[in-house]
Amino acid sequence: MTLPTPSFRPHEQAPTFGLVIVGDEILSGKRADKHLAKVIELLSARGLQLAYADYVGDDPARITATLQRAFASGDVVFSTGGIGATPDDHTRQCAARALDLPLVLHPQAEALIRERMQDTARDQGTVYQPDHPDNIHRLNMGVFPQGAQIIPNPYNKIPGFSVGHVHFVPGFPVMAWPMVEWVLDQHYAQWFQRAAWVEKSVIVFGAMEATLTPLMESLEQRFAGVKVFSLPSVDHPEYGRHIELGVKGTPDHVAQAYPALLAGLHGFDARLGPELVRS
């Protein structure tokens, strides 16, 4: 199978970013997911947005199906977790299966893992034994789909890997987050701040979403590149029952669409509250 290597040209709009979070411990509640909020933060700091996130447990068939969709999407997708060498780590194998590619020991990954094992032996005051069964097993952490590129791990040197625009990092935040940053800065810097994102909204009292829907639809038709959003609440601690109605997009687009939103709301029997801005 040909490796998925979609190309992005500088004049195109920023690619779509997705996130896959792998691990039974997340879905069982043993651990709280921290990756979603952090990846949103890392992207936002660069003027980018996360479009979607998938959670999947340690089931090889489900992981494989999820990764097949990721590879086929042409999106930039980060996958966290499951790339170790214990029996419940399946992501490396599933990535190869999703691509119909063999797993091979990446030479640069092997060198980094051996370097890490030497560091550990030195720190423990023992002699590094390259042929010890435990050390041979640890090399499995560098077995990736054929043709993969490594992602450096500044925490313990055990690398992640990329195939096309799908990037695999460990589940540990201390490792995963700087690795995600490295990928963004190395491969996607041409889109940083190109499409700075802003949201402007207003609190609306005494209106129903169904009543406001025609206004929302007309705004999206009139202002290309703007998304209209509606966030209803029935028990907000400050505003009580209300709808937060707003537009989001680039600053220029929002500057045109938001006044039209306010003007359109004057035609409804509703009371307007505070206006909110997020960027």
KOLLO-418404 format. One line per 8 residues: number of its first residue (from 1); their letters; for each residue x, y, z of N, C-alpha, C. Coordinates in steps of 0.05 Angstrom, whole numbers. Layout:
N
NUM = A = X,Y,Z,X,Y,Z,X,Y,Z | ... $
END
This chain:
279
1 = MTLPTPSF = 17,-24,0,0,0,0,18,25,0 | 10,45,-16,25,70,-16,20,86,10 | 41,96,21,38,112,46,21,136,41 | 3,143,60,-14,167,57,3,192,62 | 9,206,41,25,231,44,12,254,30 | -12,262,39,-25,285,27,-8,310,30 | -7,326,10,9,351,12,-9,375,15 | 1,394,31,-13,419,35,3,441,23 $
9 = RPHEQAPT = -9,457,6,5,479,-7,1,505,10 | 21,522,10,20,546,28,-4,563,23 | -15,564,-2,-37,582,-8,-64,570,1 | -64,545,9,-89,532,17,-96,540,46 | -121,536,53,-129,541,81,-117,520,99 | -116,525,125,-103,507,144,-117,480,142 | -102,458,147,-115,432,146,-133,428,170 | -150,408,168,-167,400,190,-151,383,210 $
17 = FGLVIVGD = -154,389,236,-140,375,257,-159,357,273 | -150,332,277,-166,313,293,-149,301,314 | -162,287,333,-148,275,356,-161,248,361 | -144,228,365,-153,201,373,-140,195,400 | -156,188,420,-147,182,447,-153,153,453 | -131,138,457,-133,109,459,-129,101,489 | -146,83,499,-141,72,525,-166,65,541 | -166,40,550,-188,31,568,-190,48,593 $
25 = EILSGKRA = -167,57,603,-167,71,629,-182,97,627 | -184,109,603,-199,134,599,-229,127,599 | -237,107,584,-265,101,581,-276,88,606 | -259,75,623,-269,63,648,-271,83,670 | -258,106,667,-258,127,687,-235,124,707 | -217,105,703,-194,102,721,-176,127,719 | -174,138,695,-159,162,691,-176,183,676 | -173,208,683,-188,229,669,-171,238,645 $
33 = DKHLAKVI = -184,241,622,-169,250,598,-160,278,601 | -135,283,596,-125,310,597,-116,319,569 | -115,301,550,-105,307,523,-123,326,508 | -149,322,509,-167,339,493,-163,368,499 | -164,376,524,-162,404,531,-134,415,523 | -113,399,527,-86,408,521,-82,411,491 | -91,393,475,-87,395,446,-103,419,436 | -127,424,446,-141,448,439,-125,473,446 $
41 = ELLSARGL = -113,473,469,-96,495,478,-72,499,459 | -58,477,453,-34,479,436,-41,489,408 | -64,480,397,-72,489,371,-81,518,372 | -96,525,393,-106,553,395,-83,573,397 | -62,565,411,-39,583,414,-26,589,388 | -32,572,368,-20,576,341,-40,585,321 | -64,593,330,-84,603,312,-98,581,297 | -98,556,308,-110,533,295,-132,522,313 $
49 = QLAYADYV = -149,504,301,-171,493,316,-173,463,313 | -182,450,335,-188,421,334,-216,417,323 | -218,400,302,-245,396,290,-260,373,302 | -246,353,312,-260,330,324,-241,313,341 | -253,296,358,-237,278,374,-252,252,377 | -237,230,375,-248,203,378,-235,190,402 | -252,176,419,-242,160,441,-246,131,434 | -226,115,439,-228,86,433,-213,70,454 $
57 = GDDPARIT = -225,48,463,-212,31,483,-190,13,470 | -179,-4,487,-157,-22,478,-168,-46,463 | -184,-41,443,-195,-63,426,-182,-60,399 | -166,-80,390,-151,-77,365,-169,-72,341 | -192,-85,339,-209,-81,316,-219,-52,315 | -227,-41,338,-237,-14,338,-215,6,333 | -192,1,344,-169,19,339,-162,19,310 | -161,-5,298,-155,-7,269,-175,9,252 $
65 = ATLQRAFA = -201,5,258,-221,19,243,-219,49,246 | -213,58,271,-210,87,276,-187,98,260 | -165,83,260,-141,93,246,-144,92,215 | -160,72,206,-165,72,177,-180,97,169 | -199,106,185,-213,131,179,-194,155,180 | -176,155,200,-157,177,202,-138,179,178 | -128,156,170,-110,156,146,-125,164,121 | -149,155,118,-165,161,94,-174,190,93 $
73 = SGDVVFST = -176,203,116,-188,230,118,-171,251,104 | -145,248,103,-127,269,94,-123,291,114 | -135,288,139,-132,308,160,-106,304,175 | -98,323,190,-76,320,209,-88,309,235 | -80,285,242,-92,271,265,-69,264,285 | -73,270,310,-56,262,331,-69,238,346 | -53,217,350,-63,194,365,-46,191,390 | -60,190,413,-45,187,438,-51,160,451 $
81 = GGIGATPD = -30,147,460,-33,123,476,-30,97,460 | -22,76,474,-21,49,462,3,43,445 | 25,59,447,48,54,429,71,41,445 | 65,32,469,86,18,484,90,-11,475 | 101,-27,493,107,-55,485,95,-75,505 | 74,-67,519,61,-86,537,37,-98,523 | 26,-120,533,4,-134,519,-20,-117,513 | -25,-96,529,-49,-80,524,-43,-56,505 $
89 = DHTRQCAA = -19,-55,494,-12,-34,475,-15,-45,446 | -34,-34,432,-40,-44,405,-37,-24,382 | -32,1,389,-34,22,369,-14,18,346 | 10,11,352,30,8,330,21,-14,311 | 12,-37,322,4,-59,305,-21,-52,289 | -39,-37,302,-64,-29,288,-59,-9,266 | -40,8,270,-33,27,249,-22,13,225 | -5,-7,230,5,-23,207,-17,-38,193 $
97 = RALDLPLV = -35,-49,209,-57,-64,197,-76,-45,181 | -80,-22,192,-97,-2,178,-85,6,151 | -59,6,149,-45,14,125,-37,-10,107 | -42,-34,117,-33,-59,103,-3,-58,98 | 12,-50,118,41,-49,116,54,-66,138 | 78,-76,133,92,-91,153,103,-74,175 | 106,-85,199,120,-72,221,150,-78,219 | 166,-57,222,195,-60,220,208,-43,242 $
105 = LHPQAEAL = 231,-52,251,246,-37,271,259,-13,258 | 251,11,266,261,36,254,290,40,265 | 309,43,247,337,44,256,343,67,275 | 331,90,269,336,113,287,323,109,314 | 299,97,313,285,90,338,302,70,355 | 312,50,341,329,31,355,353,44,368 | 366,62,354,389,76,366,381,92,391 | 358,106,389,349,122,412,341,104,436 $
113 = IRERMQDT = 328,82,430,320,64,452,344,51,465 | 364,44,449,388,32,461,403,54,477 | 403,78,468,415,100,483,401,104,510 | 374,102,509,359,104,534,366,81,553 | 368,57,542,375,34,560,403,37,572 | 421,48,557,448,53,567,447,74,589 | 432,95,585,429,116,605,417,104,631 | 397,87,628,384,75,651,404,57,667 $
121 = ARDQGTVY = 419,41,652,438,23,665,459,40,680 | 468,61,667,489,78,680,477,91,705 | 452,100,704,440,113,728,436,93,750 | 432,68,743,427,47,764,453,34,773 | 475,41,761,501,30,768,504,1,759 | 491,-6,737,493,-33,726,506,-32,698 | 512,-56,688,524,-58,661,502,-62,640 | 503,-46,620,483,-49,598,489,-75,583 $
129 = QPDHPDNI = 468,-91,580,470,-117,566,451,-116,542 | 462,-109,518,445,-105,495,429,-130,487 | 439,-154,493,426,-178,485,408,-190,507 | 405,-176,529,388,-187,550,359,-187,540 | 344,-209,546,317,-211,535,299,-186,541 | 302,-174,565,286,-151,571,293,-128,552 | 318,-124,546,327,-103,528,318,-108,499 | 320,-133,491,310,-140,464,280,-134,462 $
137 = HRLNMGVF = 265,-140,484,236,-135,483,231,-105,482 | 247,-89,495,243,-60,495,245,-48,467 | 260,-61,450,263,-52,422,237,-52,407 | 217,-67,417,191,-67,404,178,-40,404 | 186,-23,422,176,4,422,185,21,398 | 204,11,383,213,24,359,205,10,334 | 186,-9,336,176,-24,313,151,-9,303 | 153,3,280,132,20,268,124,10,241 $
145 = PQGAQIIP = 102,19,230,96,13,202,118,21,184 | 124,5,164,146,10,146,143,38,133 | 164,53,133,164,80,121,157,102,140 | 151,95,166,145,116,186,168,134,192 | 162,158,201,183,177,210,180,180,240 | 203,184,254,201,185,283,193,213,293 | 182,214,317,176,239,331,194,238,356 | 212,257,360,230,257,383,214,260,409 $
153 = NPYNKIPG = 224,246,429,212,246,456,233,259,475 | 228,284,483,248,298,499,249,288,528 | 229,272,536,228,263,564,246,239,569 | 244,218,552,260,194,557,271,182,531 | 271,197,509,283,190,484,268,168,468 | 247,155,480,232,134,466,214,148,446 | 218,145,420,204,162,401,176,153,396 | 159,172,386,135,165,373,140,164,343 $
161 = FSVGHVHF = 118,164,327,123,161,298,100,174,283 | 106,181,258,86,193,240,85,176,214 | 61,174,204,57,163,177,39,183,162 | 50,196,142,35,217,129,29,239,150 | 4,247,151,-4,268,170,-19,256,194 | -14,231,201,-24,219,225,0,214,244 | -1,225,268,22,226,286,15,211,312 | 33,194,320,28,176,343,47,183,366 $
169 = VPGFPVMA = 36,189,389,52,196,413,42,180,436 | 58,178,458,50,162,481,26,174,495 | 15,158,513,-8,168,529,0,186,552 | 25,185,560,34,201,583,36,231,575 | 21,248,588,21,277,581,49,289,580 | 66,282,600,93,294,602,109,288,576 | 103,266,563,116,260,538,100,270,514 | 74,265,514,57,270,491,56,299,483 $
177 = WPMVEWVL = 53,317,503,48,345,496,71,359,483 | 96,355,493,118,368,478,123,355,450 | 115,329,447,118,316,421,97,327,402 | 73,333,411,53,345,394,62,373,385 | 73,388,404,84,415,398,106,413,377 | 123,393,379,145,391,360,134,385,332 | 114,368,330,102,362,304,90,387,293 | 75,402,308,62,426,298,83,446,289 $
185 = DQHYAQWF = 104,450,305,124,470,298,141,462,274 | 146,436,271,163,426,250,148,424,223 | 122,417,224,109,410,199,86,428,191 | 75,444,210,51,459,203,53,489,210 | 78,499,213,81,527,221,71,546,200 | 69,538,175,60,556,154,31,565,158 | 17,551,175,-11,560,180,-15,574,206 | 6,577,222,3,590,247,-7,619,243 $
193 = QRAAWVEK = -28,625,257,-40,652,257,-50,662,230 | -50,644,210,-61,652,184,-91,657,186 | -103,641,202,-132,644,205,-140,646,234 | -130,668,246,-136,674,274,-167,672,278 | -175,660,300,-203,654,304,-214,671,327 | -238,681,323,-251,696,344,-281,689,345 | -292,691,369,-321,686,373,-333,711,385 | -356,720,375,-371,741,387,-399,731,391 $
201 = SVIVFGAM = -410,735,415,-437,725,420,-451,744,439 | -477,738,442,-494,754,459,-513,735,474 | -518,742,499,-537,726,515,-565,735,508 | -582,716,500,-609,721,492,-629,709,511 | -647,725,522,-667,716,541,-694,715,527 | -710,695,533,-738,695,524,-742,687,496 | -723,671,485,-726,661,457,-721,631,456 | -732,619,435,-729,590,431,-709,586,407 $
209 = EATLTPLM = -693,565,409,-675,559,387,-689,555,361 | -712,542,361,-726,538,336,-734,564,323 | -741,584,339,-749,610,329,-725,624,316 | -701,620,328,-677,634,319,-664,620,295 | -672,595,289,-658,580,269,-658,593,241 | -680,605,232,-679,618,206,-659,641,205 | -656,656,227,-636,677,228,-608,665,226 | -603,643,240,-577,630,239,-570,620,211 $
217 = ESLEQRFA = -590,608,198,-585,598,171,-580,620,151 | -594,642,154,-590,664,135,-563,677,139 | -553,678,164,-527,690,168,-505,673,156 | -507,647,158,-486,629,146,-487,631,116 | -511,635,105,-513,638,76,-501,665,66 | -505,686,82,-496,713,74,-466,716,78 | -455,704,99,-427,709,106,-411,683,104 | -399,679,81,-383,655,77,-359,655,96 $
225 = GVKVFSLP = -353,631,107,-331,629,126,-338,634,155 | -363,640,160,-372,645,187,-390,622,196 | -386,613,221,-403,593,233,-420,606,254 | -446,600,254,-464,611,275,-468,589,295 | -467,596,321,-472,576,341,-493,585,361 | -505,565,373,-526,570,393,-522,551,416 | -518,562,440,-513,546,464,-535,552,485 | -555,535,486,-577,540,506,-568,530,534 $
233 = SVDHPEYG = -579,543,554,-575,535,582,-601,539,597 | -606,521,615,-631,523,631,-626,531,660 | -600,528,669,-595,533,697,-567,546,701 | -561,565,684,-535,578,686,-534,593,713 | -511,592,727,-510,604,754,-513,635,753 | -506,647,731,-507,676,729,-531,686,712 | -536,673,690,-557,682,671,-583,667,672 | -583,644,686,-607,628,687,-613,616,659 $
241 = RHIELGVK = -639,614,652,-647,603,626,-641,624,605 | -626,616,584,-618,634,563,-607,618,540 | -601,633,518,-586,622,495,-563,641,490 | -539,629,488,-516,645,479,-515,641,448 | -520,662,434,-521,662,405,-498,678,394 | -483,666,376,-459,681,366,-449,671,339 | -428,684,330,-415,677,305,-385,673,311 | -372,655,296,-344,651,299,-331,648,272 $
249 = GTPDHVAQ = -306,657,270,-291,656,245,-267,674,247 | -256,682,224,-234,701,225,-244,728,235 | -226,745,246,-235,771,256,-250,788,235 | -240,788,210,-253,804,190,-282,794,184 | -285,767,182,-311,756,177,-330,761,200 | -320,758,225,-338,762,248,-346,791,250 | -327,809,243,-333,838,245,-356,845,226 | -360,830,204,-382,836,186,-408,822,195 $
257 = AYPALLAG = -405,797,205,-429,781,210,-442,788,237 | -426,796,257,-437,800,284,-458,823,284 | -452,846,272,-473,867,272,-498,858,258 | -496,841,238,-520,831,224,-535,812,243 | -521,797,260,-534,781,280,-550,798,299 | -538,818,310,-552,836,328,-576,849,315 | -573,858,291,-595,871,277,-618,851,273 | -611,826,266,-631,806,262,-647,799,287 $
265 = LHGFDARL = -633,801,310,-646,795,336,-667,815,344 | -665,839,333,-684,860,340,-712,854,329 | -713,835,311,-739,828,300,-754,807,317 | -741,798,339,-754,778,356,-762,790,383 | -781,778,395,-790,787,421,-772,775,442 | -747,785,443,-727,774,462,-711,797,474 | -700,791,497,-684,811,511,-655,803,509 | -638,822,502,-609,816,499,-594,823,524 $
273 = GPELVRS = -575,806,531,-559,810,555,-530,817,547 | -511,809,563,-483,816,558,-473,804,531 | -453,818,520,-440,808,496,-413,797,505 | -405,775,491,-381,761,499,-362,759,475 | -336,760,480,-316,757,459,-295,737,468 | -289,718,451,-268,698,457,-249,696,432 | -224,694,438,-205,690,416,-183,670,423 $
END
